């Protein structure tokens, strides 16, 4: 299970992109992933001539590298996609996400602005830009972009935008509105552990610790090995409920599995709130 603190991006479908290329990308050749020179190419597909198709293929390939944490290679693919078709909006949006992850904030903002300028109605781009704004302290500015995403009837995963909107509003202190959007995401994606984790956070902020525990129990039903943020919240909930045995058990798990995490550093400092 992926970390619950990771952003809920909208990614591109990339199930058949490898069939688009007649030769492996340059980085694949460097890493030995390409074919050996002595191996003949049999039925090698032709690289498409259409710039839009080529740009889309490189962007979808970049999405796979991004999800695997290969940010530099993802950036190479996205820069190539933009060089092929400088008006392909999804490439700018994906590159902005990679740049943000690398803390290149001015460049990320520039790419997001360009992607919105090129395709202001694209729901994936709107969702991603909304998430970016929320992460950079512009929660109020983010909500219209989430709304653009989940109100688009062509959007295949509106539950992502609903959940991101709820997380963003809750982060801004608007707990009731945040809870409403998160519950809307659960209607579309029942038993989503990310949504239950966010509801647990909201309950904790309201000091409703029994409800927070219940939501975390639902998270644990879906996740065999909770990540650091889940363990940390669960620890704080048990602490507030006066369950010292549960708190100690969770602290041991946090130390053993995530000794270098920000959550464990907070535990060592006694920053429980």
Residue pairs with C-beta under 8 A, 6 or more apart in sequence:
1 193
1 222
1 223
1 224
1 225
1 226
1 227
2 227
3 227
3 228
3 229
4 193
4 194
4 197
4 219
4 227
4 229
4 230
5 227
5 229
7 97
7 131
7 135
7 164
8 131
8 160
8 163
8 164
8 167
8 194
9 97
9 127
9 128
9 131
9 160
10 123
10 124
10 127
10 128
10 149
10 157
10 160
11 63
11 66
11 67
12 56
12 59
12 60
12 63
12 90
12 94
12 124
13 60
14 60
14 61
14 63
14 64
17 57
17 60
17 61
17 64
18 61
19 45
20 45
20 47
20 48
20 53
20 54
20 57
21 45
21 47
21 57
22 44
22 45
22 46
22 47
23 34
23 44
23 47
24 33
24 34
24 35
25 61
25 76
25 77
26 76
27 73
27 76
28 34
35 41
47 54
48 54
48 57
51 84
51 85
52 85
52 88
54 81
54 84
54 85
55 81
55 82
55 84
55 85
55 88
55 91
56 81
56 88
56 90
58 77
58 78
58 80
58 81
58 84
58 91
59 77
59 78
59 81
59 88
59 90
59 91
59 94
61 77
62 73
62 74
62 75
62 77
62 78
62 81
62 91
62 94
62 95
62 98
63 74
63 94
65 71
65 73
65 74
65 77
66 74
66 94
66 97
66 98
71 98
71 101
71 102
74 94
74 98
75 95
75 98
75 99
78 91
78 94
78 95
78 98
79 95
81 88
81 91
82 88
82 91
82 92
82 95
85 91
87 118
88 118
89 114
89 115
89 116
89 118
89 119
89 122
89 125
90 115
90 119
90 122
90 124
90 125
92 111
92 112
92 114
92 115
92 118
93 111
93 112
93 115
93 122
93 124
93 125
93 128
93 129
95 111
96 107
96 108
96 109
96 110
96 111
96 112
96 115
96 128
96 129
96 132
97 108
97 128
97 132
99 105
99 107
99 108
99 111
100 108
100 132
100 135
105 136
108 132
109 132
112 128
112 129
112 132
115 122
115 125
115 129
116 125
116 126
116 129
119 125
120 126
120 148
121 148
121 152
123 148
123 149
123 150
123 152
123 154
123 155
123 158
123 161
124 149
124 155
126 145
126 146
126 148
126 149
126 152
126 161
127 145
127 146
127 149
127 155
127 160
127 161
127 164
129 142
129 145
130 142
130 143
130 144
130 145
130 146
130 149
130 161
130 164
130 165
130 168
131 142
131 164
131 168
132 142
133 139
133 141
133 142
133 145
134 142
134 164
134 167
134 168
134 171
139 168
139 169
139 171
139 172
140 172
142 165
142 168
143 165
143 168
143 169
146 161
146 162
146 164
146 165
146 168
147 165
149 155
149 158
149 160
149 161
150 158
150 161
150 162
150 165
152 158
155 161
158 188
159 184
159 185
159 186
159 188
159 189
159 192
160 185
162 181
162 182
162 184
162 185
162 188
163 181
163 182
163 185
163 192
163 194
163 195
163 198
165 178
165 181
166 177
166 178
166 179
166 180
166 181
166 182
166 183
166 184
166 185
166 195
166 198
167 178
167 182
167 198
168 178
169 175
169 177
169 178
169 181
170 178
170 179
170 182
170 198
170 201
170 202
170 205
171 178
172 178
175 202
175 205
175 206
178 198
178 202
179 199
179 202
182 195
182 198
182 199
182 202
183 199
185 192
185 195
186 192
186 195
189 195
191 218
191 222
193 218
193 219
193 222
193 223
196 215
196 216
196 218
196 219
196 222
197 215
197 216
197 219
197 229
197 230
197 233
199 215
200 211
200 212
200 213
200 215
200 216
200 219
200 233
200 237
201 212
201 233
203 209
203 211
203 212
203 215
204 212
204 233
204 236
204 237
204 240
207 240
209 237
209 240
209 241
210 241
212 233
212 237
213 234
213 237
213 238
213 241
216 230
216 233
216 234
216 237
219 226
219 230
220 226
220 230
223 230
225 257
226 234
227 258
228 254
228 257
228 258
228 261
228 262
228 263
228 264
229 263
231 250
231 253
231 254
231 257
231 258
231 263
232 254
232 263
232 264
232 266
232 267
234 246
234 250
235 247
235 250
235 251
235 254
235 267
236 272
236 273
238 246
238 247
238 250
239 247
239 272
251 267
254 261
254 263
254 264
254 267
255 264
255 267
258 264
266 272
